[in-house]
Amino acid sequence: RPPVRRSEAMLIYAMSVSVDGFIADREGAFEWTAPSEELFRFHTALVSELGGYLCGRRLYETMLVWETDPSLRDNEPRAAFADVWCAIPKVVFSRTLDSVQGNARLAEASVAEEAAAALDAPDKDVSIGGAGLAAAAIELGLVGELRVFRVPVVVGGGTPFLPPVTEVVPLDLIETRTFGSRVIYERYGRARDESD
């Protein structure tokens, strides 16, 4: 089934996830998510389509090296990703940071307000990352699409990809792809009501 083309921008939550549903293990490690070259190029293509990124503090700090460390541009795929990442406007949600670097600013409003402003600005999809921040957006019903990169590993506990929910959230499977590294990409959209 071909990917569904949409007319309006939406908030996307995309992460690499263990088979048992965690984005980091009990020690907070996620080395097992390191992408193959094929998957890295796919990530770069997806990120290049974004109009903005809402980040939690830890994700912002993890990804900041792409804007500040020239050694990460040591080959064409990494340089291409760095260019794409640096170009995206980022809004960082933090209670502890006083300032941010690169193409980023600290959030000044609620998750809902910042998401709406980011989606309005370029009329492109916006991604949200950081488990806690994404959980807040999911609970508010703001996330329109989930993109799961399912890594063939079971970690047995850690940071869950999704928060507990109080109501069933029906989804449509929009797209799947299996990479040579055996990572499976699953793209889900919120199921449309029959009345839509």
Salt bridges, closest charged atoms under 4 A:
GLU37 OE2 - ARG41 NH2 3.29
GLU38 OE2 - ARG177 NH2 3.67
GLU61 OE1 - ARG57 NH1 2.78
GLU67 OE2 - LYS90 NZ 3.23
ASP74 OD1 - ARG78 NE 2.90
GLU76 OE1 - ARG41 NH1 3.12
ASP83 OD1 - ARG73 NH1 2.50
GLU114 OE1 - ARG105 NH2 2.60
ASP125 OD2 - ARG6 NH2 2.45
GLU145 OE1 - ARG6 NH1 3.15
GLU145 OE2 - ARG147 NE 2.72
GLU145 OE2 - ARG187 NE 2.76
GLU175 OE1 - ARG187 NH1 2.93
GLU186 OE2 - ARG150 NE 2.83
